[in-house]
Amino acid sequence: MKRIITATVQNRGGVLNRITGMLNKRQFNIESITVGASEIEGISKMTFVVHINDEQKLEQLTKQLHKQIDVLKVSDITDKAIVARELALIKVGGSGQSRAEIQSIITPFRASIIDVSKDSLTIQVTGKPEKVEALITLLRPYGIKELARTGVTAFLRGQQPRQVTDIQKAYTI
């Protein structure tokens, strides 16, 4: 089963390497990893999409991540109310009549053409992974020349009123 795991980490050199090395050593299949700065200076957030066969392996994964020295917080957010998005850049062959067809295909996906050349179009789409995959499937008959996907990035949906976390307290002056 696919699980979405988030980790809040210190923004230091080698953190990503240590975490992916640990996951690799324990033979977890990583589908995607996204990493970026958070709202707190010096802190980054990671989102992992991993395939885990059973609850025991999931518990092992979260415990092993917690043991990493630069990891501040780990959460399995798969079954919670989350906001999850992915970005894909898709270069497809296209000229003449096929360009109009491609435009009509991408419009309902709120995708946009971000580059045009003599024999190709580059399309940008963001959204849930299922939406991205559906658009890719529809564009395959036009000949996908190149494809780049960011992987899923996600966090919990907002709650009112917002609570200040322990991590934010620790890094607020």
Residue pairs with C-beta under 8 A, 6 or more apart in sequence:
1 51
1 52
1 53
2 31
2 49
2 50
2 51
2 78
3 49
3 50
3 51
3 52
3 58
3 76
3 78
4 47
4 48
4 49
4 76
4 77
4 78
4 82
4 84
4 152
4 154
5 47
5 48
5 49
5 50
5 61
5 62
5 65
5 74
5 75
5 76
5 77
5 78
6 45
6 46
6 47
6 48
6 74
6 75
6 77
6 154
6 155
7 19
7 45
7 46
7 48
7 65
7 71
7 73
7 74
7 75
8 38
8 43
8 44
8 45
8 46
8 71
8 72
8 73
8 74
8 167
9 15
9 19
9 43
9 44
9 45
9 46
9 68
9 70
9 71
9 72
10 42
10 43
10 44
10 70
10 72
11 37
11 42
11 43
11 44
12 70
15 44
15 68
15 70
16 33
16 35
16 46
18 68
18 70
19 46
19 65
19 68
19 71
20 30
20 33
22 64
22 65
22 68
23 30
23 48
23 50
23 61
24 30
26 60
26 61
26 64
28 50
28 51
28 52
28 57
28 61
29 50
29 51
30 48
30 49
30 50
31 49
31 50
31 51
31 151
32 47
32 48
32 49
32 149
32 150
32 151
32 152
33 46
33 47
33 48
33 49
33 151
34 46
34 47
34 150
34 151
34 152
34 153
35 44
35 45
35 46
35 47
36 44
36 45
36 153
37 43
37 44
37 45
38 44
38 45
39 168
40 167
40 168
40 171
41 171
42 171
43 72
43 167
43 171
45 155
47 151
47 152
47 153
47 154
47 155
49 151
49 152
50 61
52 58
52 61
58 76
62 74
62 76
65 71
65 74
66 74
72 167
73 167
75 156
77 154
77 155
77 156
80 156
81 156
81 157
82 154
82 155
82 156
82 157
83 154
83 155
83 156
83 157
84 128
84 129
84 152
84 153
84 154
85 126
85 127
85 128
85 152
85 153
85 154
86 126
86 127
86 128
86 129
86 132
86 149
86 150
86 151
86 152
86 153
87 124
87 125
87 126
87 132
87 149
87 150
88 124
88 125
88 126
88 132
88 135
88 136
88 147
88 148
88 149
88 150
89 114
89 122
89 123
89 124
89 146
89 147
89 148
90 122
90 123
90 124
90 125
90 135
90 136
90 139
90 144
90 146
90 147
91 115
91 120
91 121
91 122
91 123
91 144
91 145
91 146
91 147
92 102
92 120
92 121
92 123
92 139
92 142
92 143
92 144
92 145
93 119
93 120
93 142
93 143
93 145
94 102
94 119
94 120
94 121
94 142
95 118
95 119
98 142
99 121
101 142
102 113
102 121
102 123
102 139
102 142
103 113
105 135
105 138
105 139
106 112
106 113
106 123
106 125
106 135
106 139
109 125
109 127
109 131
109 134
109 135
110 125
110 127
111 123
111 124
111 125
111 135
112 123
112 124
112 125
113 121
113 122
113 123
113 124
114 122
114 123
114 124
115 121
115 122
116 122
120 145
123 135
123 139
125 131
125 132
125 135
126 132
129 152
132 149
136 144
136 147
164 172
